[in-house]
Amino acid sequence: MKKNGSGANISDKGRSLPADPNLPRFLCQNCRHSLCMVGLDSHADKFLAPGMQGSSILGTGSVVGSTRMDHSFVVLPKQRNQSPGVPPRPRGGPLHPEVSQSGKAIDESFVVLPPPAASVYKCEPGADGGGTNLPSPDGGPIDSPTQPHNSGFHSTITVLNRAFEIATTQTQVEQPLCLECMRVLSDKLDKEVEDVDRDIKAYEACLQRLEGEAKTVLSEAEFLKEKLKIEEEERKLEAAIAETEKQCSEVTAELKELELKSSRFKELEDRYWLEFNNFQFQLISHQEERDAVLAKIEVSQAHLELLKRTNVLNDAFPIWYDGDFGTINNFRLGRLPKVQVEWDEINAAWGQACLLLHTMAQYFRPKFPYRIKILPMGSYPRIMDSSNNTYELFGPVNVFWSTRYDKAMTLFLTCLKEFAEFANLKDKENNIPPEKCFKLPYKIENDKVESYSITQSFNKQENWTKALKYTLCNLKWALYWFVGNTNFQPLTAAVSPHSEVSGTGTGSGSSSTVPSCTEVLNDLAPCLGFLQGKINQPTVQCCDGMKALKAIVKTKEDRVAACNCGKQALSMVNYDPKKLPLIPNKCGVDFNLPPIDKNFDCSKA
């Protein structure tokens, strides 16, 4: 039984009762809720009738949480100053009539409990008025009925404490208990009682069955025989037990050994997984590093292929056209009545053309005679003839009289024609069929290109501009042959790489894995007359070129390479793209030749 310390005011559903600091608090020994004792000695005058003597105790008992109090109570024995043998005075009677009203204690004492606990501790005196003599707080009897009521109250508390201790000792359950905990305990005890009753009934049934069985008395011989039999069975069982224990010990030893091995295997497994994880980590790191290196190699390889496919001369001297003008490095070459190109631009274009032709001619020296020497000097190039006479190839010049300028342009044409003849001779030396040997798309004869004079004096600007455009076209075809037959630089990015030959020209572009631009241009050159509408039927040489082109174009890569070569070469020529697909049909060649123009996508060829 536990007591809680004295408390202050206790609130109950809006009512505030003053708590006596001298009163202990009882706790339910199961749920630990408070069973508070609230003293009402200060209100004794209000509750005692006139003439009442003695002391009484009013308690609010077992206030659990905020449980609402009611008028249930436990009537405690009245306090008397009598000997133990004297019967108690009648309930409600005065103890000493002469005691003044102010000195009277409360006539009756009550422990007010809420409904759950009220029925547990209610203690009514008997009808005969018998009561219990309460000892004083020091254990002695109460000597004077006029002593303060506090001593009587504490005596009552002592009795309650003693009662709770006795109840705890007898029931083996800590007291006091609230009604809810008492109900739970009661249900538990009822269940235990039911279990005990069932056991009793089972024992009684067994006892009755045994009593009903017939009782036979064994003879001495049968008893000894039965005893020997039981002893023999006991020995067998003991032997079996010993054998089992031996097997058990062996199994235990084996189990310990297996556990030891298991622990070793566990260590090996842990070590294995540790090494496996380390190896896996190293492997992943290596794979990532390898993938990174392979990615770098792939990027570098792609960059290398791009560099291999890059033609320095084509990049340095891009030859194209702009309307009626041929262009090199975006510098227009020529003049028209409505488009007066500045002489600075024309001079720059001639400087680029001279530098390109000089580079190609210089590469093949001394095999190339290079009689007419080109002196590239930026925008002020000069041409030196075989007699070492120098002519200026830059303007401005007199439109009606420009002999030196015309002579310089004629010498440039002559040098270009000699280089084309040298290229044709190199192809023949390399055992290339005559129809595939290099030749210019526009015939050069003296100062004329395809019947258009390159001289400016007494010439129409339209004819002069067209002659310059055809000159640049021939120069571009010569550049393709140069790239395809030397190791100076590979082909452009549009053309796949092919086997290169030495600077002496001992090899041939025909041995490449994809067709070279030289082969494609040589095959298409005889067909220019038909493509430009000069003739109605392709020539025999043109049909032979189609057959040769079909022989070298076998894969899609070959078709793309040949298409790019034809696209770049034919871009300088005025032709009808719709006539290209007609050539194989008219020649009876089973070959699909698309209508290639400057906007054609060769990846779809």
VMD Tcl script that draws the C-alpha trace (Angstrom):
set ca {
  {0.00 0.00 0.00}
  {1.40 3.36 -1.06}
  {0.65 6.84 0.14}
  {0.99 9.94 -1.89}
  {2.10 13.22 -0.39}
  {-0.47 15.68 0.85}
  {-1.91 17.91 -1.85}
  {-3.52 21.27 -2.30}
  {-7.02 21.94 -3.60}
  {-8.66 19.14 -5.61}
  {-10.94 20.14 -8.46}
  {-13.91 17.94 -9.26}
  {-16.07 18.94 -12.24}
  {-16.01 22.60 -11.48}
  {-16.01 22.24 -7.68}
  {-12.90 23.08 -5.72}
  {-12.54 21.33 -2.39}
  {-9.88 22.41 0.05}
  {-7.35 19.66 0.64}
  {-6.07 19.16 4.14}
  {-2.26 19.16 4.00}
  {-2.19 16.76 6.94}
  {-4.21 14.12 5.11}
  {-2.42 11.37 3.18}
  {-3.48 10.28 -0.27}
  {-4.15 6.64 -1.00}
  {-3.23 5.27 -4.45}
  {-4.81 2.39 -6.31}
  {-2.01 -0.17 -6.28}
  {-2.80 -1.30 -9.81}
  {-3.64 1.75 -11.94}
  {-1.90 4.21 -9.57}
  {-4.83 6.60 -9.54}
  {-5.26 8.72 -6.45}
  {-7.73 7.95 -3.67}
  {-7.58 11.34 -1.96}
  {-8.67 11.96 1.65}
  {-9.98 15.50 2.06}
  {-10.47 16.72 5.62}
  {-13.49 18.84 6.38}
  {-12.72 19.70 10.01}
  {-13.04 23.38 9.24}
  {-16.66 22.80 8.22}
  {-17.63 20.86 11.32}
  {-19.96 23.55 12.64}
  {-22.01 23.43 9.48}
  {-22.49 19.68 9.46}
  {-23.00 18.94 13.21}
  {-26.42 19.28 14.79}
  {-26.68 21.20 18.06}
  {-25.55 19.14 20.99}
  {-23.56 16.62 18.97}
  {-20.24 15.54 20.43}
  {-17.26 13.54 19.26}
  {-15.55 13.75 15.97}
  {-16.43 12.70 12.52}
  {-14.48 12.53 9.32}
  {-15.82 13.47 5.93}
  {-13.83 12.12 3.05}
  {-14.15 12.46 -0.63}
  {-12.24 9.18 -0.97}
  {-11.01 7.65 -4.17}
  {-11.08 10.63 -6.44}
  {-9.67 9.12 -9.64}
  {-8.58 11.75 -12.12}
  {-11.55 14.06 -12.64}
  {-14.20 11.49 -11.68}
  {-17.29 13.21 -10.39}
  {-17.93 12.66 -6.65}
  {-21.26 11.51 -5.35}
  {-22.71 10.97 -1.90}
  {-21.44 7.42 -1.43}
  {-19.34 7.08 1.67}
  {-17.84 4.72 4.18}
  {-18.99 5.26 7.71}
  {-16.01 4.96 9.98}
  {-16.28 3.78 13.61}
  {-16.98 6.52 16.09}
  {-14.29 7.65 18.44}
  {-14.95 6.94 22.12}
  {-13.08 7.50 25.33}
  {-14.20 4.21 26.80}
  {-12.58 1.08 27.91}
  {-12.43 -1.74 25.40}
  {-15.22 -3.60 27.12}
  {-17.72 -0.75 27.14}
  {-20.17 -0.94 24.22}
  {-20.15 1.99 21.87}
  {-22.56 4.84 22.37}
  {-25.57 5.11 20.17}
  {-24.97 6.61 16.76}
  {-25.47 10.34 16.71}
  {-25.64 10.72 20.52}
  {-23.55 13.28 22.33}
  {-20.41 12.11 23.98}
  {-20.28 14.78 26.70}
  {-23.29 17.05 26.96}
  {-21.30 19.61 28.87}
  {-18.84 20.23 26.06}
  {-19.47 23.53 24.37}
  {-20.62 23.74 20.80}
  {-17.34 25.24 19.64}
  {-15.32 22.44 21.16}
  {-17.29 19.68 19.54}
  {-15.76 17.60 16.85}
  {-17.66 16.43 13.87}
  {-20.15 13.85 15.14}
  {-19.60 11.38 12.39}
  {-16.69 10.78 10.05}
  {-17.14 9.73 6.46}
  {-14.84 8.72 3.62}
  {-16.70 9.89 0.56}
  {-15.94 7.66 -2.43}
  {-16.98 7.77 -6.09}
  {-19.34 5.04 -7.28}
  {-16.59 2.52 -8.23}
  {-14.91 2.50 -4.82}
  {-17.86 3.22 -2.56}
  {-19.05 -0.36 -2.38}
  {-15.58 -1.64 -1.66}
  {-14.87 0.11 1.60}
  {-18.32 0.84 3.01}
  {-18.38 -0.21 6.62}
  {-21.65 0.31 8.54}
  {-21.77 -0.25 12.31}
  {-23.95 -3.03 13.56}
  {-27.48 -2.53 14.72}
  {-26.41 -3.08 18.23}
  {-24.36 0.07 18.05}
  {-21.12 -1.85 18.40}
  {-18.08 -0.17 17.02}
  {-14.37 -0.35 17.07}
  {-12.20 1.34 19.59}
  {-9.62 3.29 17.62}
  {-6.18 3.67 19.02}
  {-4.52 6.98 19.27}
  {-1.77 7.91 16.80}
  {0.85 6.69 19.27}
  {-0.87 3.31 19.62}
  {-2.55 3.95 23.03}
  {-6.23 4.34 23.77}
  {-7.90 7.69 23.51}
  {-8.15 9.02 27.02}
  {-10.25 12.12 26.68}
  {-13.30 12.64 24.52}
  {-12.48 16.30 24.38}
  {-9.15 15.98 22.61}
  {-8.93 17.53 19.17}
  {-10.61 15.67 16.37}
  {-7.29 15.42 14.46}
  {-6.13 12.64 16.74}
  {-9.32 10.68 16.06}
  {-8.95 11.16 12.33}
  {-5.38 9.96 12.32}
  {-6.43 6.97 14.41}
  {-8.98 6.15 11.77}
  {-6.34 6.45 9.07}
  {-4.14 4.10 11.09}
  {-6.97 1.60 11.21}
  {-7.43 1.90 7.45}
  {-3.73 1.38 6.87}
  {-3.76 -1.68 9.08}
  {-6.83 -3.03 7.33}
  {-5.19 -2.57 3.93}
  {-2.04 -4.33 5.15}
  {-4.05 -7.29 6.45}
  {-5.99 -7.48 3.19}
  {-2.75 -7.36 1.22}
  {-1.24 -10.17 3.31}
  {-4.29 -12.43 3.01}
  {-5.12 -11.85 -0.67}
  {-1.53 -11.51 -1.91}
  {-2.78 -8.42 -3.77}
  {-1.66 -4.90 -2.98}
  {-4.48 -2.88 -1.39}
  {-6.32 -0.58 -1.83}
  {-7.80 -1.01 -5.30}
  {-10.32 1.03 -7.23}
  {-13.51 -0.60 -8.40}
  {-12.35 -1.04 -11.99}
  {-9.13 -2.76 -10.96}
  {-11.08 -4.81 -8.41}
  {-13.43 -5.94 -11.18}
  {-10.51 -7.00 -13.38}
  {-8.92 -8.84 -10.46}
  {-12.24 -10.48 -9.64}
  {-12.64 -11.71 -13.23}
  {-9.12 -13.11 -13.14}
  {-9.73 -14.89 -9.84}
  {-13.05 -16.25 -11.13}
  {-11.27 -17.72 -14.12}
  {-8.65 -19.32 -11.88}
  {-11.42 -20.74 -9.70}
  {-13.08 -22.22 -12.78}
  {-9.78 -23.83 -13.81}
  {-9.33 -25.29 -10.33}
  {-12.91 -26.59 -10.36}
  {-12.29 -28.36 -13.65}
  {-9.12 -29.93 -12.26}
  {-11.04 -31.09 -9.18}
  {-13.73 -32.64 -11.35}
  {-11.09 -34.40 -13.48}
  {-9.39 -35.79 -10.37}
  {-12.71 -36.93 -8.94}
  {-13.61 -38.68 -12.20}
  {-10.24 -40.41 -12.26}
  {-10.61 -41.41 -8.64}
  {-14.05 -42.85 -9.26}
  {-12.76 -44.79 -12.26}
  {-9.92 -46.23 -10.22}
  {-12.24 -47.13 -7.39}
  {-14.55 -48.89 -9.83}
  {-11.84 -51.10 -11.28}
  {-11.52 -54.65 -10.06}
  {-8.71 -55.16 -7.60}
  {-6.67 -58.31 -8.06}
  {-3.85 -59.38 -5.81}
  {-0.80 -60.85 -7.51}
  {0.81 -63.98 -6.13}
  {4.41 -63.95 -4.93}
  {5.69 -65.66 -8.06}
  {3.75 -63.38 -10.37}
  {4.92 -60.36 -8.41}
  {8.56 -61.44 -8.70}
  {8.09 -62.19 -12.36}
  {6.50 -58.82 -12.96}
  {9.23 -57.16 -10.92}
  {11.97 -58.88 -12.93}
  {10.24 -57.90 -16.11}
  {10.02 -54.29 -15.04}
  {13.65 -54.34 -13.86}
  {14.72 -55.80 -17.20}
  {12.75 -53.15 -19.01}
  {14.30 -50.55 -16.74}
  {17.81 -51.80 -17.58}
  {16.99 -51.68 -21.27}
  {15.66 -48.19 -20.91}
  {18.74 -47.16 -18.92}
  {20.97 -48.69 -21.60}
  {18.95 -46.91 -24.27}
  {19.26 -43.70 -22.29}
  {23.02 -44.19 -21.95}
  {23.30 -44.91 -25.66}
  {21.17 -41.88 -26.43}
  {23.27 -39.73 -24.14}
  {26.42 -41.05 -25.83}
  {24.96 -40.28 -29.23}
  {23.87 -36.90 -27.93}
  {27.39 -36.14 -26.73}
  {28.79 -37.28 -30.09}
  {26.24 -35.17 -31.92}
  {27.04 -32.25 -29.63}
  {30.75 -32.61 -30.33}
  {30.05 -32.91 -34.04}
  {27.75 -29.91 -33.84}
  {30.47 -27.88 -32.14}
  {32.92 -28.94 -34.82}
  {30.43 -28.02 -37.52}
  {29.78 -24.70 -35.84}
  {33.53 -24.08 -35.79}
  {33.75 -24.96 -39.47}
  {30.69 -22.82 -40.12}
  {32.33 -19.87 -38.41}
  {35.46 -20.44 -40.50}
  {33.38 -20.66 -43.66}
  {31.57 -17.51 -42.59}
  {34.89 -15.74 -42.21}
  {35.97 -17.05 -45.61}
  {32.68 -15.93 -47.10}
  {33.00 -12.47 -45.59}
  {36.56 -12.26 -46.86}
  {35.43 -13.49 -50.27}
  {32.66 -10.92 -50.53}
  {35.04 -8.20 -49.36}
  {37.57 -9.17 -52.02}
  {34.74 -9.58 -54.54}
  {33.44 -6.09 -53.81}
  {36.94 -4.66 -54.06}
  {37.52 -6.47 -57.32}
  {34.10 -5.41 -58.60}
  {34.88 -1.82 -57.69}
  {38.25 -2.02 -59.44}
  {36.62 -3.69 -62.43}
  {33.96 -0.99 -62.69}
  {36.61 1.69 -62.33}
  {38.68 -0.01 -65.02}
  {35.65 -0.34 -67.29}
  {34.77 3.29 -66.79}
  {38.35 4.27 -67.51}
  {38.39 1.96 -70.53}
  {35.10 3.39 -71.80}
  {36.46 6.89 -71.33}
  {39.61 5.99 -73.27}
  {37.57 4.27 -75.99}
  {35.33 7.31 -76.21}
  {38.38 9.53 -76.55}
  {39.79 7.15 -79.17}
  {36.51 7.21 -81.04}
  {36.38 10.99 -80.98}
  {40.03 11.18 -82.00}
  {39.44 8.61 -84.74}
  {36.49 10.58 -86.05}
  {38.58 13.73 -85.93}
  {41.40 11.91 -87.71}
  {39.03 10.68 -90.40}
  {37.76 14.21 -90.77}
  {41.31 15.44 -91.12}
  {42.07 12.66 -93.61}
  {39.05 13.63 -95.64}
  {39.96 17.29 -95.47}
  {41.51 18.67 -98.62}
  {43.74 21.57 -97.75}
  {43.77 22.86 -101.30}
  {40.01 22.66 -101.58}
  {39.64 24.41 -98.24}
  {42.25 26.99 -99.15}
  {40.95 27.53 -102.69}
  {37.21 26.83 -102.77}
  {36.04 27.25 -106.35}
  {32.34 27.85 -106.86}
  {30.11 30.21 -108.76}
  {27.89 33.18 -108.04}
  {25.39 33.58 -110.82}
  {27.31 34.29 -114.03}
  {30.58 34.70 -112.16}
  {33.05 32.03 -111.26}
  {34.44 32.51 -107.76}
  {37.54 31.40 -105.91}
  {37.64 32.09 -102.20}
  {34.43 34.10 -102.76}
  {36.29 36.52 -105.04}
  {34.41 37.05 -108.30}
  {36.40 36.84 -111.51}
  {35.00 38.93 -114.36}
  {32.78 41.95 -114.99}
  {29.35 42.54 -116.50}
  {27.78 45.73 -117.80}
  {25.25 45.69 -114.97}
  {27.63 44.30 -112.34}
  {30.85 46.26 -112.24}
  {33.08 44.14 -110.00}
  {35.87 46.11 -108.38}
  {39.35 45.53 -109.76}
  {40.62 44.77 -106.27}
  {38.29 41.76 -106.12}
  {39.29 40.63 -109.62}
  {42.97 40.97 -108.75}
  {42.47 38.95 -105.55}
  {40.68 36.20 -107.52}
  {43.55 36.04 -110.07}
  {46.04 35.91 -107.18}
  {44.26 32.90 -105.65}
  {44.03 31.09 -109.01}
  {47.71 31.70 -109.73}
  {48.74 30.45 -106.30}
  {46.72 27.24 -106.76}
  {48.09 26.45 -110.23}
  {51.62 27.31 -109.11}
  {51.30 24.96 -106.11}
  {50.17 22.04 -108.28}
  {52.80 22.67 -110.97}
  {55.58 23.11 -108.44}
  {54.68 19.79 -106.80}
  {55.43 17.79 -109.97}
  {58.71 19.44 -110.80}
  {61.01 18.47 -112.44}
  {58.78 16.02 -114.31}
  {56.41 18.78 -115.19}
  {58.33 21.11 -117.53}
  {56.67 24.21 -116.13}
  {57.88 26.35 -119.02}
  {55.49 29.17 -118.22}
  {56.11 30.20 -114.64}
  {53.50 31.75 -112.45}
  {54.63 34.28 -109.90}
  {51.93 34.46 -107.21}
  {52.30 37.77 -105.45}
  {49.01 38.17 -103.64}
  {46.69 40.48 -105.52}
  {49.49 41.43 -107.92}
  {50.42 38.14 -109.67}
  {52.66 38.01 -112.70}
  {53.23 35.47 -115.46}
  {56.68 34.74 -116.91}
  {56.91 33.17 -120.35}
  {59.64 30.87 -121.59}
  {61.70 33.90 -122.63}
  {61.56 35.22 -119.07}
  {59.31 38.08 -120.08}
  {57.01 39.09 -117.24}
  {53.39 40.17 -117.67}
  {51.14 41.69 -115.03}
  {47.96 39.81 -114.24}
  {46.23 42.56 -112.33}
  {44.31 45.73 -113.13}
  {42.92 48.18 -113.62}
  {43.65 48.12 -117.33}
  {42.36 49.93 -120.37}
  {39.29 48.20 -121.65}
  {40.18 48.85 -125.28}
  {43.92 48.30 -125.10}
  {45.24 45.82 -122.50}
  {47.85 43.82 -124.36}
  {50.00 42.85 -121.39}
  {46.97 41.89 -119.30}
  {45.57 39.79 -122.15}
  {48.96 38.17 -122.66}
  {49.15 37.26 -118.96}
  {45.69 35.62 -119.06}
  {46.60 33.73 -122.25}
  {49.79 32.46 -120.62}
  {47.76 31.31 -117.60}
  {45.49 29.31 -119.94}
  {48.53 27.83 -121.65}
  {50.03 26.77 -118.31}
  {46.74 25.19 -117.26}
  {46.50 23.31 -120.58}
  {50.06 22.02 -120.21}
  {49.27 20.81 -116.69}
  {46.18 18.97 -118.01}
  {48.28 17.32 -120.73}
  {50.81 16.30 -118.08}
  {48.01 14.79 -115.97}
  {46.69 12.85 -118.97}
  {50.19 11.53 -119.63}
  {50.55 10.43 -115.98}
  {47.31 8.49 -116.17}
  {48.48 6.70 -119.29}
  {51.75 5.84 -117.56}
  {49.73 4.32 -114.73}
  {47.92 2.04 -117.21}
  {44.61 3.81 -116.83}
  {42.28 3.18 -119.78}
  {42.33 6.03 -122.31}
  {38.67 6.84 -121.76}
  {39.41 7.34 -118.04}
  {42.51 9.43 -118.45}
  {42.25 13.00 -117.27}
  {40.95 15.65 -119.63}
  {39.53 19.09 -119.05}
  {35.76 19.54 -119.32}
  {36.20 22.71 -121.40}
  {38.61 22.61 -124.29}
  {41.42 25.19 -124.23}
  {42.83 26.41 -127.52}
  {45.19 29.39 -127.57}
  {43.33 32.21 -125.81}
  {39.90 30.58 -125.97}
  {38.04 28.35 -123.57}
  {35.17 26.49 -125.22}
  {35.19 29.13 -128.04}
  {35.07 32.03 -125.56}
  {38.09 34.35 -125.66}
  {39.75 35.20 -122.38}
  {41.23 38.43 -123.67}
  {39.60 41.65 -122.60}
  {40.52 43.94 -125.49}
  {37.73 44.29 -128.03}
  {35.72 41.58 -126.24}
  {32.29 41.66 -124.68}
  {32.29 41.59 -120.91}
  {29.74 38.73 -120.96}
  {32.05 36.55 -123.09}
  {35.10 37.48 -121.04}
  {33.28 36.63 -117.78}
  {32.08 33.28 -119.17}
  {35.59 32.40 -120.35}
  {36.92 33.15 -116.87}
  {34.19 30.98 -115.33}
  {35.11 28.04 -117.58}
  {38.76 28.60 -116.73}
  {38.02 28.26 -113.01}
  {35.97 25.11 -113.74}
  {38.93 23.56 -115.57}
  {41.18 24.59 -112.69}
  {38.86 22.83 -110.23}
  {38.93 19.61 -112.28}
  {42.70 19.79 -112.34}
  {42.63 20.21 -108.55}
  {40.54 17.03 -108.20}
  {43.00 15.09 -110.30}
  {45.90 16.48 -108.29}
  {44.33 15.47 -104.97}
  {43.39 12.02 -106.22}
  {46.82 11.20 -107.59}
  {49.19 12.63 -105.03}
  {49.87 12.28 -101.34}
  {49.78 16.02 -100.93}
  {46.41 15.88 -99.13}
  {43.45 13.49 -99.07}
  {40.14 14.24 -100.65}
  {37.57 16.57 -99.18}
  {35.22 15.59 -96.42}
  {32.59 14.82 -99.01}
  {34.76 12.16 -100.63}
  {35.88 8.99 -98.90}
  {39.65 8.39 -98.61}
  {41.36 6.26 -101.19}
  {44.78 4.85 -101.78}
  {47.28 7.56 -102.54}
  {50.25 7.44 -104.82}
  {53.67 8.90 -104.48}
  {54.59 12.31 -105.71}
  {56.06 10.79 -108.83}
  {52.62 9.56 -109.85}
  {53.37 5.86 -109.91}
  {49.98 4.91 -108.48}
  {46.41 5.26 -109.60}
  {43.26 6.40 -107.90}
  {41.40 3.46 -109.36}
  {42.77 1.14 -106.67}
  {40.93 2.98 -103.88}
  {38.19 1.39 -101.85}
  {35.73 4.03 -103.07}
  {35.76 5.77 -106.43}
  {38.02 8.79 -106.61}
  {36.85 12.10 -107.96}
  {39.30 11.75 -110.84}
  {37.60 8.56 -111.98}
  {34.14 10.07 -111.62}
  {35.10 13.24 -113.50}
  {36.80 11.28 -116.28}
  {33.67 9.15 -116.67}
  {31.33 12.16 -116.73}
  {33.48 14.46 -118.90}
  {32.44 12.89 -122.27}
  {28.79 13.47 -121.34}
  {29.02 17.27 -120.95}
  {27.87 17.87 -124.54}
  {24.68 15.90 -123.93}
  {24.10 17.48 -120.50}
  {24.47 21.01 -121.94}
  {22.07 20.26 -124.81}
  {24.68 20.52 -127.54}
  {23.94 17.01 -128.81}
  {20.75 14.93 -128.63}
  {22.35 11.58 -127.88}
  {25.25 10.66 -125.56}
  {28.42 9.75 -127.39}
  {30.05 6.34 -127.35}
  {32.71 7.69 -124.97}
  {29.92 8.89 -122.65}
  {28.32 5.43 -122.63}
  {31.69 3.83 -121.93}
  {32.09 6.25 -119.04}
  {28.70 5.15 -117.65}
  {29.76 1.52 -117.85}
  {33.02 2.32 -116.10}
  {31.17 4.35 -113.43}
  {28.82 1.43 -112.81}
  {31.81 -0.89 -112.39}
  {33.41 1.22 -109.65}
  {30.19 2.18 -107.82}
  {29.16 -0.94 -105.89}
  {28.07 0.10 -102.41}
  {26.05 2.95 -100.96}
  {29.28 4.54 -99.74}
  {30.57 4.44 -103.31}
  {27.37 6.09 -104.55}
  {27.62 8.87 -101.96}
  {31.28 9.50 -102.80}
  {30.62 9.53 -106.56}
  {27.61 11.80 -106.06}
  {29.63 14.30 -104.05}
  {32.38 14.32 -106.66}
  {29.92 14.90 -109.48}
  {28.04 17.53 -107.47}
  {31.14 19.60 -106.86}
  {32.51 19.20 -110.37}
  {29.28 19.84 -112.26}
  {28.46 22.87 -110.12}
  {30.74 24.94 -112.35}
  {29.00 23.80 -115.54}
  {25.69 24.98 -116.98}
  {23.79 21.76 -117.56}
  {20.33 20.28 -117.21}
  {20.24 17.94 -114.15}
  {17.20 16.14 -115.56}
  {19.32 14.74 -118.37}
  {21.62 12.84 -115.99}
  {19.13 9.97 -115.37}
  {18.60 9.70 -119.16}
  {22.22 8.80 -119.91}
  {22.11 5.19 -118.54}
  {18.81 4.56 -120.35}
  {20.07 5.85 -123.68}
  {23.33 3.91 -123.27}
  {21.56 0.71 -122.22}
  {23.36 0.61 -118.87}
  {21.50 -0.69 -115.81}
  {22.62 2.11 -113.54}
  {20.63 4.59 -111.49}
  {22.07 8.07 -111.95}
  {20.13 10.67 -109.92}
  {19.48 14.24 -111.13}
  {22.39 15.84 -109.28}
  {22.33 19.59 -108.79}
  {23.75 21.97 -106.19}
  {20.83 21.29 -103.80}
  {20.78 17.51 -104.16}
  {21.26 15.46 -100.97}
  {23.85 12.82 -101.85}
  {23.01 10.75 -98.76}
  {19.82 9.76 -100.59}
  {21.65 8.73 -103.76}
}
mol new
graphics top color blue
foreach p $ca { graphics top sphere $p radius 0.5 }
foreach p [lrange $ca 0 end-1] q [lrange $ca 1 end] { graphics top cylinder $p $q radius 0.2 }
display resetview
